[in-house]
Amino acid sequence: MVLAAIVLALALPSAASAAADGAIAGTVTEANGGLGVVDARVCAEAETGEFSFECTLTGSGGSYEVTGLPPAEYVVWFETGESGKDLVRQFWHGVSRFEEATMVTVASGMTTRSIDAALAEGGAIAGRATAVAGGAPLANIEVCSWSESDEAFDGCDITTGNGTYEIQGVAEGLHEVEFWDPEGEYEPAFRNGISVAVGATSGNVNAALTHTVPAEGRISGHVYAAANHNPLGNVAVCAIWAPTGESGGCAVTGTPGAYAFTGVPVGPWKVVFSPEPAEVEFNARAKTDAWPTQYWSSEPTLALANALAVGPASNLTGIDGLLGPGPAPPAPAPAPIVASKPKPLKCPKGKVKKRVKGKVSCIRKRHHHKHRRRHRHHR
């Protein structure tokens, strides 16, 4: 009976994996004249179950087929791609906004056909991104535009080495342009009221970006035995966000007893030496050892601990722990100094909090094709 149960369990995955990928096919033409568009981009996106996102370029006569799509409901959109034409982005069936798109069903092993689009001619927006200080051109800045009338997303481009960009396929009318640095080294910039005409490029839509002040600091110190001031290796040290008591991250001291936290978000932090693992959630580095728990500066509880005011680019040194008295632990094995970045309660611009396998992290926002503005406070 046991063997039969095992065989049955092994057979289940193959039955569950019977669903085959499908596809979406159709033709992309120009609304004015009906000519097929070669090298237009067609993308399909689904968020039901496991996320799926695939794109392709149209071929001869504007035909396309997006393959490798797990069975699901998809949003399909069409854009200028590599066609060299200023064709306005469109979602199926014939709308300009992601939220208004008609979903396309893909069944197991089947191709959903006749998902066609006729794209209207538009214009373009071009310009340059530079730094406020010194006026140097800025490469790798993401520049995106939206229609001011209905907030329909036009598209994005990335600035080149000389800071230039061009957004193609922009609908006729007034538009807003956002300049955004994915690395967060420069503050976003905005241009409003950009007028676009069919068949024309609205040039000199430029922006000068201000360099940001690093909104983080550094905490470092050593851990010693109180009895003889010998450095203690392999001792866990954790940073605690003072307002809530949530752990931001842990490090382990090296053989000189040193530790360091880099990239610490601005705000009040407390430091605990040799914490009980249960007190420091999501941090495997906090392990039981022979030393008693201590909070900086030489306090027995989190409530009594002194908070460290971390400011932009601050470097707080000498945040030391003096552990003991207590039974002497065995001699530590050599270990490198480990620097750990605490996870902030509030993620910096361009990032969102996500829990993966029990661990809380800040990850960059996916540039979602719903195309919502990242910032609204500028108006």
C-alpha positions in Angstrom: 0.0 0.0 0.0 2.8 2.4 0.8 4.5 1.7 -2.5 1.2 2.3 -4.4 0.7 5.6 -2.6 4.2 6.7 -3.7 3.6 5.7 -7.3 0.4 7.6 -7.3 2.0 10.7 -5.9 4.7 10.6 -8.5 2.1 10.3 -11.3 0.2 13.4 -10.3 2.6 16.0 -11.5 2.6 14.7 -15.1 -1.2 14.9 -15.2 -1.1 18.4 -13.7 1.4 19.5 -16.3 -0.7 18.4 -19.3 -1.7 22.0 -20.1 0.3 23.1 -23.1 1.2 26.6 -24.1 -0.9 28.5 -26.6 -0.5 31.5 -28.9 -2.1 34.7 -30.1 -2.0 35.7 -33.8 -3.3 38.4 -36.0 -2.3 41.3 -38.3 -1.2 44.9 -37.7 -2.0 47.5 -40.3 -2.0 51.2 -40.7 -5.3 52.8 -40.1 -4.7 55.2 -43.0 -4.5 53.1 -46.1 -4.6 49.6 -44.5 -1.0 48.7 -45.4 0.6 45.9 -43.2 3.1 47.2 -40.7 6.4 45.3 -40.6 8.4 45.2 -37.4 5.6 46.6 -35.2 5.8 45.2 -31.6 3.0 43.1 -30.2 2.9 42.1 -26.6 0.7 39.9 -24.4 0.5 40.1 -20.6 -1.3 38.0 -18.1 -1.3 38.2 -14.3 -3.7 35.4 -13.5 -1.8 32.6 -11.8 1.8 32.7 -12.8 2.8 35.9 -14.5 3.4 35.6 -18.2 4.7 38.3 -20.6 5.8 37.8 -24.2 6.4 40.1 -27.2 7.1 39.7 -30.9 7.6 41.8 -34.0 5.3 41.6 -37.0 6.5 40.0 -40.2 5.5 40.3 -43.9 2.2 42.0 -44.4 2.0 42.9 -40.7 1.3 39.3 -39.5 2.4 38.1 -36.1 2.1 35.3 -33.7 3.0 35.5 -29.9 3.9 32.0 -28.8 4.7 30.3 -25.5 1.7 31.6 -23.6 0.3 29.5 -20.8 -3.5 29.2 -20.8 -4.9 32.4 -19.3 -6.6 35.8 -20.0 -4.2 38.2 -21.7 -4.1 42.0 -22.4 -2.6 42.5 -25.9 -1.1 45.8 -27.2 0.5 47.0 -30.4 3.1 49.7 -30.8 5.5 51.2 -33.3 8.4 48.8 -32.4 11.2 48.7 -35.0 8.9 49.8 -37.8 10.4 53.3 -38.1 6.8 54.7 -38.1 5.2 57.0 -35.6 2.2 54.7 -34.9 0.2 55.3 -31.8 0.1 52.5 -29.2 -3.2 50.6 -29.1 -4.7 47.9 -26.8 -7.1 45.3 -28.1 -9.8 45.9 -29.0 -9.1 49.5 -30.4 -8.6 51.4 -27.1 -5.8 53.6 -25.8 -5.7 52.5 -22.2 -4.6 49.3 -20.5 -7.6 49.4 -18.2 -10.0 49.5 -21.1 -8.5 46.5 -23.0 -10.6 43.5 -24.0 -9.1 40.4 -22.6 -7.9 37.7 -25.0 -8.4 34.1 -23.9 -5.6 31.5 -24.6 -6.6 27.9 -24.3 -4.2 24.9 -23.8 -2.4 24.1 -27.0 -4.6 26.5 -29.1 -3.9 29.6 -31.1 -6.3 32.5 -30.7 -6.5 34.2 -34.1 -7.8 37.4 -35.6 -6.5 39.6 -32.8 -5.8 42.5 -35.2 -5.1 46.2 -34.9 -5.2 49.2 -37.2 -2.7 51.8 -35.8 -3.2 55.5 -36.4 -0.3 57.8 -37.3 1.0 60.0 -34.5 4.1 62.2 -33.8 7.1 62.1 -31.6 8.7 63.9 -28.6 12.5 64.4 -28.4 14.9 66.2 -26.2 17.8 65.8 -23.8 18.5 65.2 -20.1 21.3 66.9 -18.3 22.5 67.5 -14.7 21.6 70.8 -13.0 25.1 71.0 -11.6 27.6 71.4 -14.5 25.1 70.6 -17.3 26.6 67.2 -18.1 24.5 64.9 -20.3 22.8 62.1 -18.4 22.7 58.6 -19.9 20.2 55.8 -19.0 17.5 58.2 -17.8 14.0 56.8 -18.5 11.8 59.3 -20.3 8.0 58.6 -20.6 5.0 60.5 -21.8 1.2 60.5 -21.2 -1.7 62.2 -22.8 -3.0 65.0 -20.6 -6.6 64.5 -21.8 -7.1 60.8 -20.8 -3.8 59.8 -19.2 -3.2 57.2 -21.9 0.4 56.1 -21.9 2.4 56.9 -25.0 5.7 55.1 -24.4 9.2 55.5 -23.0 12.8 55.8 -24.2 16.2 55.7 -22.5 18.6 58.5 -22.9 21.8 57.8 -24.9 25.4 58.7 -23.8 24.8 62.3 -24.9 21.6 62.5 -22.9 19.2 62.5 -26.0 16.0 60.5 -26.4 13.0 60.2 -28.7 9.6 58.8 -27.8 7.8 57.6 -31.0 4.1 57.0 -31.7 2.7 59.8 -29.6 -0.9 60.7 -30.2 -1.9 64.2 -31.3 -2.7 66.6 -28.5 -1.1 67.8 -25.2 1.2 65.5 -23.2 3.2 65.3 -20.0 6.7 64.0 -20.0 8.5 62.5 -17.0 12.3 62.1 -16.6 13.2 59.3 -14.1 16.5 57.9 -13.0 16.1 54.1 -12.3 19.3 54.3 -10.1 17.8 57.0 -7.9 20.8 59.3 -8.1 18.7 62.2 -9.6 15.3 63.6 -8.7 12.5 63.1 -11.2 11.7 66.0 -13.5 8.4 66.8 -15.4 7.4 68.8 -18.5 3.7 69.6 -19.0 1.8 71.0 -22.0 3.9 69.4 -24.7 2.0 69.8 -28.0 2.3 67.0 -30.5 1.0 67.1 -34.1 0.6 64.1 -36.5 3.7 63.5 -38.6 5.8 66.0 -36.6 8.5 65.7 -33.9 8.1 68.0 -30.9 11.8 68.7 -30.1 13.8 70.4 -27.4 11.7 68.8 -24.7 14.6 69.0 -22.3 15.1 68.6 -18.5 17.8 69.4 -16.0 17.8 66.9 -13.1 19.0 67.6 -9.6 21.4 65.2 -7.9 19.8 63.6 -4.8 21.4 63.6 -1.3 21.9 60.0 -0.2 19.1 59.2 2.2 21.1 56.7 4.1 24.0 56.3 6.5 26.4 53.9 8.1 26.6 52.3 11.6 29.8 50.4 12.7 31.5 49.3 15.8 33.1 46.4 17.7 32.0 43.7 20.2 34.3 43.0 23.2 34.2 40.8 26.3 33.6 43.1 29.2 36.0 41.2 31.5 39.2 41.7 29.4 38.1 43.8 26.4 39.1 41.0 24.0 37.3 41.3 20.6 34.5 38.7 20.1 34.0 37.1 16.7 30.9 35.3 15.5 28.5 37.4 17.5 25.3 38.5 15.9 24.6 42.3 15.8 21.2 43.5 14.6 19.8 46.9 13.7 16.3 47.6 15.0 13.9 50.2 13.6 13.2 52.2 16.8 9.6 53.3 16.1 8.3 49.7 15.8 11.0 47.4 17.1 11.2 45.6 13.7 14.5 44.1 12.7 16.2 45.8 9.8 19.0 43.4 9.3 21.8 41.5 11.1 25.6 41.1 10.7 28.1 38.8 12.3 31.3 40.1 13.8 34.6 39.0 12.3 37.7 37.9 14.2 38.6 41.5 15.2 35.1 41.8 16.7 34.1 44.4 14.1 30.8 44.8 12.3 29.2 47.4 10.0 25.8 48.2 8.5 25.9 50.2 5.3 23.0 51.7 3.4 21.0 52.4 6.6 17.8 54.4 5.9 17.5 57.8 7.6 15.8 57.7 11.0 16.1 56.3 14.5 17.8 52.9 14.9 18.7 50.8 17.9 21.5 48.2 17.9 21.3 44.8 19.8 24.3 42.6 20.4 23.9 38.8 20.7 20.1 38.9 20.4 17.8 36.0 21.1 16.7 34.7 17.7 13.0 35.0 18.5 13.5 38.7 19.1 14.9 39.4 15.6 12.3 38.3 13.0 13.5 37.1 9.6 17.2 37.1 10.4 18.9 33.7 10.3 22.2 35.4 11.4 20.8 35.8 14.9 21.8 32.5 16.6 21.8 31.4 20.1 25.3 31.8 21.7 26.8 31.9 25.2 26.7 35.6 25.6 23.9 37.6 27.2 21.9 40.0 25.0 22.8 43.6 25.2 21.5 46.8 23.6 23.5 49.9 22.8 24.6 51.5 25.0 25.0 48.7 27.7 21.3 48.4 28.3 19.4 45.2 29.0 16.2 45.8 27.1 15.0 47.4 23.8 12.9 49.9 25.7 16.0 51.3 27.6 18.3 51.2 24.5 19.6 54.5 23.1 18.4 55.3 19.6 20.9 56.4 17.0 19.8 59.2 14.7 20.9 58.2 11.2 21.0 61.1 8.8 21.9 61.5 5.1 25.4 60.3 4.5 26.1 60.0 8.3 28.8 57.6 9.5 28.2 56.5 13.1 31.2 54.8 14.5 32.2 53.4 17.9 28.8 51.7 18.5 30.4 49.0 20.6 29.1 46.2 22.7 30.7 45.0 26.0 29.3 41.5 26.6 29.5 39.6 29.9 29.9 38.5 32.5 29.0 35.1 31.4 30.4 31.7 30.4 33.2 32.1 28.0 32.3 30.7 24.6 34.6 28.5 22.6 37.3 30.2 20.5 35.6 31.6 17.3 36.6 30.3 13.9 38.1 32.9 11.6 35.3 34.8 9.7 35.2 37.9 7.5 33.6 41.1 8.6 30.1 41.0 7.3 28.3 44.2 6.3 24.5 44.0 6.2 22.0 46.4 4.8 18.9 46.8 7.1 15.6 46.5 5.3 13.6 49.8 5.8 10.0 49.9 6.8 9.4 52.5 4.0 11.2 51.6 0.8 13.0 54.4 -1.2 11.6 55.9 -4.3 11.1 53.5 -7.2 11.0 50.4 -4.9 8.2 48.4 -3.1 8.3 46.1 -0.2 7.9 42.4 -0.9 8.0 39.3 1.3 9.8 36.3 -0.4 10.2 33.1 1.5 9.6 34.8 4.8 12.1 37.6 4.2 11.1 41.2 3.7 13.0 43.1 1.0 12.7 46.3 -1.1 12.6 45.6 -4.8 12.4 47.9 -7.8 8.9 48.6 -9.1 8.2 46.7 -12.3 7.6 49.1 -15.1 4.1 47.8 -15.5 2.3 48.2 -18.8 -0.7 49.7 -17.0 1.5 52.7 -17.2 0.4 54.7 -14.2 2.3 57.8 -13.2 5.0 57.1 -10.6 4.5 60.6 -9.0 1.4 62.7 -8.7 2.5 65.4 -6.2 4.1 67.6 -8.9 0.9 69.2 -10.0 
